Amino acid sequence: MANTQAKPVPDGISRTYWEGANLGEFRYQRCGACGKAQFYARNACVHCHATDLAWQKAGGGGRIASFSVIHRAPIASFASDVPYVLALVDLDEGFRFMCNVLRCDPAQVRIGMAVRVCFESRHGSEQKIPQVEPA
Ligand SMILES: [Zn+2]
């Protein structure tokens, strides 16, 4: 079957993030003006609107803030993956991101569960995708 699952398309602002993922690094932005972290990458700080943003590497630790177990594939190419977990994860650096929880029985996922970032190679794509697994 042809792989029709969504693939990232790195652009000017996200290229650094996706290149980091291929190196096993979870990169995010921190504001030089107010010191707060933000994710995903943008041209200005979402907290204070400054443009003094620097890329940093997350340690990879975090906790599940919310999740949903997907039992019905949104498109046919995800049919072999169900059930899978879509989660919002709070990383230790102070931002939230959406990902799948891998290498875990979906019935075992809990809000507050400790997780760590991992990098998925999806269906032969050269682009690795940041996800999480139980810590
Ligand atoms: Zn700021």
Backbone and ligand atoms as CSV (ligand in chain L), in Angstrom:
chain,resi,resn,atom,element,x,y,z
A,1,MET,N,N,0.848,-1.191,0.000
A,1,MET,CA,C,0.000,0.000,0.000
A,1,MET,C,C,0.879,1.235,0.000
A,2,ALA,N,N,0.484,2.212,-0.757
A,2,ALA,CA,C,1.227,3.465,-0.796
A,2,ALA,C,C,1.139,4.166,0.553
A,3,ASN,N,N,2.205,4.789,0.932
A,3,ASN,CA,C,2.227,5.519,2.193
A,3,ASN,C,C,1.619,6.896,1.993
A,4,THR,N,N,0.416,7.066,2.517
A,4,THR,CA,C,-0.243,8.362,2.387
A,4,THR,C,C,-0.365,9.056,3.737
A,5,GLN,N,N,0.356,8.553,4.754
A,5,GLN,CA,C,0.329,9.232,6.041
A,5,GLN,C,C,1.014,10.581,5.916
A,6,ALA,N,N,0.563,11.500,6.734
A,6,ALA,CA,C,1.114,12.848,6.693
A,6,ALA,C,C,2.613,12.827,6.978
A,7,LYS,N,N,3.337,13.604,6.207
A,7,LYS,CA,C,4.775,13.743,6.414
A,7,LYS,C,C,5.079,15.219,6.614
A,8,PRO,N,N,6.040,15.517,7.491
A,8,PRO,CA,C,6.398,16.924,7.672
A,8,PRO,C,C,7.041,17.501,6.417
A,9,VAL,N,N,6.778,18.766,6.206
A,9,VAL,CA,C,7.399,19.510,5.115
A,9,VAL,C,C,8.159,20.677,5.742
A,10,PRO,N,N,9.450,20.495,6.040
A,10,PRO,CA,C,10.221,21.563,6.687
A,10,PRO,C,C,10.224,22.826,5.828
A,11,ASP,N,N,10.006,23.962,6.507
A,11,ASP,CA,C,10.092,25.235,5.802
A,11,ASP,C,C,11.111,26.114,6.514
A,12,GLY,N,N,11.157,27.388,6.193
A,12,GLY,CA,C,12.182,28.259,6.742
A,12,GLY,C,C,12.230,28.292,8.246
A,13,ILE,N,N,11.066,28.337,8.898
A,13,ILE,CA,C,11.046,28.472,10.351
A,13,ILE,C,C,11.123,27.117,11.047
A,14,SER,N,N,10.683,26.059,10.408
A,14,SER,CA,C,10.675,24.749,11.076
A,14,SER,C,C,11.862,23.869,10.705
A,15,ARG,N,N,12.660,24.293,9.731
A,15,ARG,CA,C,13.759,23.443,9.247
A,15,ARG,C,C,14.719,23.050,10.379
A,16,THR,N,N,15.041,23.992,11.262
A,16,THR,CA,C,15.969,23.700,12.361
A,16,THR,C,C,15.408,22.602,13.267
A,17,TYR,N,N,14.106,22.654,13.509
A,17,TYR,CA,C,13.443,21.639,14.336
A,17,TYR,C,C,13.558,20.266,13.689
A,18,TRP,N,N,13.210,20.184,12.408
A,18,TRP,CA,C,13.203,18.874,11.737
A,18,TRP,C,C,14.612,18.338,11.529
A,19,GLU,N,N,15.549,19.204,11.266
A,19,GLU,CA,C,16.950,18.755,11.156
A,19,GLU,C,C,17.420,18.202,12.492
A,20,GLY,N,N,17.026,18.846,13.587
A,20,GLY,CA,C,17.384,18.348,14.913
A,20,GLY,C,C,16.809,16.966,15.166
A,21,ALA,N,N,15.557,16.769,14.766
A,21,ALA,CA,C,14.927,15.462,14.972
A,21,ALA,C,C,15.714,14.356,14.286
A,22,ASN,N,N,16.243,14.638,13.122
A,22,ASN,CA,C,17.029,13.629,12.406
A,22,ASN,C,C,18.358,13.346,13.093
A,23,LEU,N,N,18.772,14.251,13.992
A,23,LEU,CA,C,20.000,14.054,14.765
A,23,LEU,C,C,19.704,13.548,16.181
A,24,GLY,N,N,18.431,13.252,16.446
A,24,GLY,CA,C,18.046,12.785,17.776
A,24,GLY,C,C,17.941,13.902,18.796
A,25,GLU,N,N,17.704,15.128,18.328
A,25,GLU,CA,C,17.579,16.276,19.228
A,25,GLU,C,C,16.170,16.856,19.106
A,26,PHE,N,N,15.556,17.152,20.265
A,26,PHE,CA,C,14.277,17.858,20.254
A,26,PHE,C,C,14.586,19.331,20.472
A,27,ARG,N,N,14.464,20.133,19.422
A,27,ARG,CA,C,14.809,21.551,19.471
A,27,ARG,C,C,13.559,22.401,19.656
A,28,TYR,N,N,13.697,23.433,20.459
A,28,TYR,CA,C,12.607,24.384,20.680
A,28,TYR,C,C,13.219,25.766,20.811
A,29,GLN,N,N,12.373,26.782,20.871
A,29,GLN,CA,C,12.857,28.156,20.958
A,29,GLN,C,C,12.692,28.704,22.375
A,30,ARG,N,N,13.695,29.505,22.795
A,30,ARG,CA,C,13.578,30.235,24.056
A,30,ARG,C,C,13.818,31.716,23.765
A,31,CYS,N,N,13.016,32.549,24.402
A,31,CYS,CA,C,13.060,33.985,24.154
A,31,CYS,C,C,14.176,34.646,24.969
A,32,GLY,N,N,14.996,35.431,24.300
A,32,GLY,CA,C,16.064,36.143,24.982
A,32,GLY,C,C,15.566,37.342,25.774
A,33,ALA,N,N,14.365,37.799,25.501
A,33,ALA,CA,C,13.826,38.964,26.208
A,33,ALA,C,C,13.111,38.568,27.500
A,34,CYS,N,N,12.228,37.584,27.450
A,34,CYS,CA,C,11.457,37.213,28.651
A,34,CYS,C,C,11.885,35.863,29.230
A,35,GLY,N,N,12.689,35.107,28.485
A,35,GLY,CA,C,13.219,33.849,29.009
A,35,GLY,C,C,12.295,32.656,28.901
A,36,LYS,N,N,11.107,32.830,28.336
A,36,LYS,CA,C,10.151,31.727,28.269
A,36,LYS,C,C,10.380,30.856,27.028
A,37,ALA,N,N,9.978,29.615,27.152
A,37,ALA,CA,C,10.089,28.670,26.046
A,37,ALA,C,C,8.843,28.738,25.182
A,38,GLN,N,N,8.996,28.406,23.910
A,38,GLN,CA,C,7.817,28.257,23.063
A,38,GLN,C,C,8.029,27.122,22.072
A,39,PHE,N,N,6.929,26.533,21.719
A,39,PHE,CA,C,6.870,25.461,20.744
A,39,PHE,C,C,5.453,25.486,20.193
A,40,TYR,N,N,5.313,25.393,18.923
A,40,TYR,CA,C,6.242,25.213,17.828
A,40,TYR,C,C,6.982,26.509,17.468
A,41,ALA,N,N,7.896,26.407,16.516
A,41,ALA,CA,C,8.728,27.542,16.165
A,41,ALA,C,C,7.924,28.641,15.468
A,42,ARG,N,N,8.214,29.861,15.875
A,42,ARG,CA,C,7.593,31.036,15.255
A,42,ARG,C,C,8.627,32.143,15.125
A,43,ASN,N,N,8.258,33.203,14.431
A,43,ASN,CA,C,9.194,34.310,14.211
A,43,ASN,C,C,9.254,35.269,15.386
A,44,ALA,N,N,8.266,35.239,16.273
A,44,ALA,CA,C,8.242,36.123,17.433
A,44,ALA,C,C,7.769,35.340,18.655
A,45,CYS,N,N,8.164,35.835,19.830
A,45,CYS,CA,C,7.785,35.194,21.094
A,45,CYS,C,C,6.278,35.326,21.314
A,46,VAL,N,N,5.618,34.212,21.660
A,46,VAL,CA,C,4.177,34.258,21.894
A,46,VAL,C,C,3.849,34.918,23.230
A,47,HIS,N,N,4.863,35.084,24.094
A,47,HIS,CA,C,4.623,35.664,25.414
A,47,HIS,C,C,4.808,37.182,25.416
A,48,CYS,N,N,5.857,37.680,24.694
A,48,CYS,CA,C,6.162,39.116,24.768
A,48,CYS,C,C,6.380,39.748,23.390
A,49,HIS,N,N,6.290,38.961,22.344
A,49,HIS,CA,C,6.393,39.445,20.961
A,49,HIS,C,C,7.802,39.827,20.531
A,50,ALA,N,N,8.798,39.604,21.378
A,50,ALA,CA,C,10.183,39.884,20.983
A,50,ALA,C,C,10.598,38.910,19.879
A,51,THR,N,N,11.575,39.313,19.100
A,51,THR,CA,C,12.072,38.435,18.032
A,51,THR,C,C,13.446,37.864,18.364
A,52,ASP,N,N,13.905,38.050,19.595
A,52,ASP,CA,C,15.200,37.553,20.063
A,52,ASP,C,C,15.035,36.103,20.533
A,53,LEU,N,N,14.897,35.188,19.565
A,53,LEU,CA,C,14.640,33.785,19.878
A,53,LEU,C,C,15.870,32.944,19.582
A,54,ALA,N,N,16.174,32.023,20.491
A,54,ALA,CA,C,17.317,31.121,20.297
A,54,ALA,C,C,16.840,29.680,20.377
A,55,TRP,N,N,17.458,28.830,19.558
A,55,TRP,CA,C,17.134,27.400,19.587
A,55,TRP,C,C,17.864,26.736,20.747
A,56,GLN,N,N,17.153,25.833,21.436
A,56,GLN,CA,C,17.747,25.049,22.509
A,56,GLN,C,C,17.315,23.597,22.331
A,57,LYS,N,N,18.027,22.705,23.035
A,57,LYS,CA,C,17.714,21.276,22.987
A,57,LYS,C,C,17.000,20.882,24.268
A,58,ALA,N,N,15.845,20.255,24.122
A,58,ALA,CA,C,15.111,19.759,25.298
A,58,ALA,C,C,15.788,18.493,25.816
A,59,GLY,N,N,15.671,18.275,27.128
A,59,GLY,CA,C,16.237,17.068,27.729
A,59,GLY,C,C,15.455,15.824,27.365
A,60,GLY,N,N,14.197,16.000,26.982
A,60,GLY,CA,C,13.398,14.864,26.520
A,60,GLY,C,C,12.405,14.339,27.531
A,61,GLY,N,N,12.469,14.829,28.780
A,61,GLY,CA,C,11.534,14.352,29.800
A,61,GLY,C,C,10.260,15.164,29.814
A,62,GLY,N,N,9.152,14.513,30.155
A,62,GLY,CA,C,7.890,15.225,30.254
A,62,GLY,C,C,6.818,14.336,30.850
A,63,ARG,N,N,5.601,14.888,30.882
A,63,ARG,CA,C,4.457,14.147,31.422
A,63,ARG,C,C,3.244,14.327,30.524
A,64,ILE,N,N,2.409,13.307,30.481
A,64,ILE,CA,C,1.174,13.360,29.692
A,64,ILE,C,C,0.210,14.362,30.349
A,65,ALA,N,N,-0.205,15.378,29.570
A,65,ALA,CA,C,-1.175,16.361,30.063
A,65,ALA,C,C,-2.595,15.930,29.702
A,66,SER,N,N,-2.758,15.320,28.550
A,66,SER,CA,C,-4.052,14.826,28.097
A,66,SER,C,C,-3.810,13.842,26.966
A,67,PHE,N,N,-4.760,12.974,26.703
A,67,PHE,CA,C,-4.568,12.023,25.614
A,67,PHE,C,C,-5.908,11.475,25.152
A,68,SER,N,N,-5.872,10.874,23.982
A,68,SER,CA,C,-7.038,10.186,23.443
A,68,SER,C,C,-6.556,8.920,22.757
A,69,VAL,N,N,-7.273,7.837,22.943
A,69,VAL,CA,C,-6.949,6.592,22.248
A,69,VAL,C,C,-7.770,6.545,20.967
A,70,ILE,N,N,-7.068,6.470,19.846
A,70,ILE,CA,C,-7.718,6.482,18.541
A,70,ILE,C,C,-8.028,5.040,18.129
A,71,HIS,N,N,-9.321,4.752,17.967
A,71,HIS,CA,C,-9.743,3.399,17.574
A,71,HIS,C,C,-10.204,3.340,16.120
A,72,ARG,N,N,-10.553,4.487,15.566
A,72,ARG,CA,C,-11.024,4.531,14.183
A,72,ARG,C,C,-10.054,5.398,13.387
A,73,ALA,N,N,-9.391,4.798,12.419
A,73,ALA,CA,C,-8.370,5.519,11.661
A,73,ALA,C,C,-8.991,6.699,10.915
A,74,PRO,N,N,-8.346,7.876,11.011
A,74,PRO,CA,C,-8.900,9.050,10.310
A,74,PRO,C,C,-8.803,8.916,8.794
A,75,ILE,N,N,-7.782,8.231,8.323
A,75,ILE,CA,C,-7.637,7.922,6.902
A,75,ILE,C,C,-7.147,6.488,6.784
A,76,ALA,N,N,-7.339,5.890,5.646
A,76,ALA,CA,C,-7.085,4.457,5.474
A,76,ALA,C,C,-5.652,4.065,5.812
A,77,SER,N,N,-4.701,4.942,5.558
A,77,SER,CA,C,-3.305,4.559,5.765
A,77,SER,C,C,-2.943,4.442,7.250
A,78,PHE,N,N,-3.812,4.892,8.141
A,78,PHE,CA,C,-3.571,4.720,9.571
A,78,PHE,C,C,-4.271,3.479,10.117
A,79,ALA,N,N,-4.968,2.757,9.275
A,79,ALA,CA,C,-5.790,1.639,9.744
A,79,ALA,C,C,-4.978,0.573,10.463
A,80,SER,N,N,-3.767,0.334,10.010
A,80,SER,CA,C,-2.961,-0.714,10.650
A,80,SER,C,C,-2.367,-0.253,11.976
A,81,ASP,N,N,-2.496,1.040,12.307
A,81,ASP,CA,C,-1.905,1.572,13.545
A,81,ASP,C,C,-2.890,1.578,14.716
A,82,VAL,N,N,-4.196,1.484,14.451
A,82,VAL,CA,C,-5.153,1.568,15.556
A,82,VAL,C,C,-5.132,0.292,16.389
A,83,PRO,N,N,-5.390,0.374,17.697
A,83,PRO,CA,C,-5.540,1.627,18.431
A,83,PRO,C,C,-4.176,2.271,18.695
A,84,TYR,N,N,-4.138,3.601,18.624
A,84,TYR,CA,C,-2.921,4.323,18.988
A,84,TYR,C,C,-3.288,5.528,19.836
A,85,VAL,N,N,-2.288,6.111,20.456
A,85,VAL,CA,C,-2.523,7.184,21.421
A,85,VAL,C,C,-2.022,8.505,20.863
A,86,LEU,N,N,-2.919,9.495,20.850
A,86,LEU,CA,C,-2.557,10.873,20.531
A,86,LEU,C,C,-2.552,11.624,21.855
A,87,ALA,N,N,-1.438,12.303,22.142
A,87,ALA,CA,C,-1.306,12.923,23.468
A,87,ALA,C,C,-0.804,14.357,23.378
A,88,LEU,N,N,-1.150,15.144,24.408
A,88,LEU,CA,C,-0.519,16.430,24.660
A,88,LEU,C,C,0.462,16.188,25.803
A,89,VAL,N,N,1.720,16.534,25.560
A,89,VAL,CA,C,2.784,16.263,26.529
A,89,VAL,C,C,3.409,17.578,26.974
A,90,ASP,N,N,3.524,17.751,28.297
A,90,ASP,CA,C,4.231,18.902,28.854
A,90,ASP,C,C,5.684,18.509,29.068
A,91,LEU,N,N,6.564,19.106,28.285
A,91,LEU,CA,C,7.993,18.815,28.467
A,91,LEU,C,C,8.535,19.612,29.645
A,92,ASP,N,N,9.600,19.106,30.237
A,92,ASP,CA,C,10.169,19.710,31.444
A,92,ASP,C,C,10.588,21.159,31.222
A,93,GLU,N,N,10.877,21.535,29.980
A,93,GLU,CA,C,11.345,22.891,29.683
A,93,GLU,C,C,10.223,23.932,29.693
A,94,GLY,N,N,8.961,23.481,29.791
A,94,GLY,CA,C,7.877,24.438,29.952
A,94,GLY,C,C,7.044,24.709,28.721
A,95,PHE,N,N,6.896,23.740,27.872
A,95,PHE,CA,C,5.985,23.886,26.733
A,95,PHE,C,C,5.313,22.553,26.475
A,96,ARG,N,N,4.265,22.606,25.665
A,96,ARG,CA,C,3.427,21.441,25.389
A,96,ARG,C,C,3.535,21.092,23.921
A,97,PHE,N,N,3.558,19.803,23.620
A,97,PHE,CA,C,3.477,19.419,22.213
A,97,PHE,C,C,2.614,18.193,22.032
A,98,MET,N,N,2.105,18.036,20.819
A,98,MET,CA,C,1.213,16.934,20.481
A,98,MET,C,C,2.000,15.854,19.778
A,99,CYS,N,N,1.751,14.613,20.159
A,99,CYS,CA,C,2.509,13.509,19.572
A,99,CYS,C,C,1.763,12.201,19.835
A,100,ASN,N,N,2.344,11.124,19.379
A,100,ASN,CA,C,1.849,9.792,19.697
A,100,ASN,C,C,2.668,9.213,20.846
A,101,VAL,N,N,2.039,8.353,21.623
A,101,VAL,CA,C,2.752,7.621,22.677
A,101,VAL,C,C,3.055,6.238,22.115
A,102,LEU,N,N,4.332,5.947,21.933
A,102,LEU,CA,C,4.765,4.701,21.312
A,102,LEU,C,C,5.198,3.683,22.368
A,103,ARG,N,N,5.327,2.410,21.916
A,103,ARG,CA,C,5.849,1.342,22.757
A,103,ARG,C,C,5.136,1.251,24.103
A,104,CYS,N,N,3.790,1.359,24.021
A,104,CYS,CA,C,2.990,1.332,25.243
A,104,CYS,C,C,1.595,0.820,24.906
A,105,ASP,N,N,1.061,-0.058,25.756
A,105,ASP,CA,C,-0.329,-0.474,25.612
A,105,ASP,C,C,-1.214,0.753,25.827
A,106,PRO,N,N,-2.057,1.136,24.852
A,106,PRO,CA,C,-2.891,2.330,25.026
A,106,PRO,C,C,-3.698,2.317,26.325
A,107,ALA,N,N,-4.074,1.147,26.795
A,107,ALA,CA,C,-4.868,1.061,28.024
A,107,ALA,C,C,-4.053,1.431,29.265
A,108,GLN,N,N,-2.728,1.499,29.123
A,108,GLN,CA,C,-1.872,1.808,30.269
A,108,GLN,C,C,-1.536,3.294,30.380
A,109,VAL,N,N,-1.889,4.093,29.362
A,109,VAL,CA,C,-1.556,5.524,29.377
A,109,VAL,C,C,-2.430,6.243,30.398
A,110,ARG,N,N,-1.814,7.133,31.165
A,110,ARG,CA,C,-2.522,7.906,32.185
A,110,ARG,C,C,-2.075,9.368,32.138
A,111,ILE,N,N,-2.965,10.281,32.468
A,111,ILE,CA,C,-2.585,11.683,32.645
A,111,ILE,C,C,-1.577,11.758,33.788
A,112,GLY,N,N,-0.503,12.507,33.559
A,112,GLY,CA,C,0.554,12.626,34.556
A,112,GLY,C,C,1.669,11.609,34.397
A,113,MET,N,N,1.478,10.636,33.510
A,113,MET,CA,C,2.489,9.605,33.293
A,113,MET,C,C,3.787,10.214,32.765
A,114,ALA,N,N,4.904,9.779,33.316
A,114,ALA,CA,C,6.208,10.259,32.866
A,114,ALA,C,C,6.565,9.623,31.530
A,115,VAL,N,N,7.008,10.451,30.607
A,115,VAL,CA,C,7.395,9.983,29.274
A,115,VAL,C,C,8.730,10.623,28.890
A,116,ARG,N,N,9.312,10.106,27.838
A,116,ARG,CA,C,10.516,10.724,27.285
A,116,ARG,C,C,10.386,10.741,25.768
A,117,VAL,N,N,11.006,11.739,25.177
A,117,VAL,CA,C,10.955,11.900,23.723
A,117,VAL,C,C,11.738,10.773,23.057
A,118,CYS,N,N,11.195,10.258,21.971
A,118,CYS,CA,C,11.891,9.318,21.114
A,118,CYS,C,C,11.645,9.774,19.672
A,119,PHE,N,N,12.306,9.151,18.740
A,119,PHE,CA,C,12.230,9.619,17.355
A,119,PHE,C,C,11.823,8.458,16.457
A,120,GLU,N,N,10.670,8.607,15.829
A,120,GLU,CA,C,10.081,7.534,15.028
A,120,GLU,C,C,10.504,7.659,13.567
A,121,SER,N,N,10.906,6.545,13.017
A,121,SER,CA,C,11.100,6.452,11.576
A,121,SER,C,C,9.825,5.866,11.002
A,122,ARG,N,N,9.081,6.652,10.268
A,122,ARG,CA,C,7.750,6.237,9.843
A,122,ARG,C,C,7.761,5.757,8.402
A,123,HIS,N,N,7.476,4.476,8.242
A,123,HIS,CA,C,7.271,3.893,6.911
A,123,HIS,C,C,8.362,4.264,5.913
A,124,GLY,N,N,9.586,4.163,6.367
A,124,GLY,CA,C,10.688,4.341,5.441
A,124,GLY,C,C,11.045,5.770,5.118
A,125,SER,N,N,10.315,6.750,5.670
A,125,SER,CA,C,10.656,8.145,5.428
A,125,SER,C,C,11.988,8.463,6.088
A,126,GLU,N,N,12.779,9.308,5.457
A,126,GLU,CA,C,14.064,9.707,6.040
A,126,GLU,C,C,13.882,10.725,7.160
A,127,GLN,N,N,12.714,11.348,7.224
A,127,GLN,CA,C,12.469,12.333,8.279
A,127,GLN,C,C,12.003,11.652,9.552
A,128,LYS,N,N,12.767,11.765,10.629
A,128,LYS,CA,C,12.332,11.225,11.918
A,128,LYS,C,C,11.335,12.186,12.578
A,129,ILE,N,N,10.383,11.587,13.291
A,129,ILE,CA,C,9.300,12.355,13.888
A,129,ILE,C,C,9.373,12.228,15.412
A,130,PRO,N,N,9.476,13.370,16.121
A,130,PRO,CA,C,9.487,13.314,17.578
A,130,PRO,C,C,8.166,12.761,18.126
A,131,GLN,N,N,8.264,11.761,18.973
A,131,GLN,CA,C,7.117,11.146,19.661
A,131,GLN,C,C,7.557,10.940,21.101
A,132,VAL,N,N,6.746,10.265,21.906
A,132,VAL,CA,C,7.185,9.914,23.259
A,132,VAL,C,C,6.927,8.440,23.515
A,133,GLU,N,N,7.602,7.941,24.538
A,133,GLU,CA,C,7.413,6.582,25.034
A,133,GLU,C,C,7.474,6.648,26.557
A,134,PRO,N,N,6.980,5.632,27.238
A,134,PRO,CA,C,7.045,5.652,28.704
A,134,PRO,C,C,8.482,5.832,29.187
A,135,ALA,N,N,8.650,6.664,30.228
A,135,ALA,CA,C,10.011,6.933,30.743
A,135,ALA,C,C,10.508,5.744,31.564
L,1,ZN,ZN,ZN,9.448,36.612,25.164
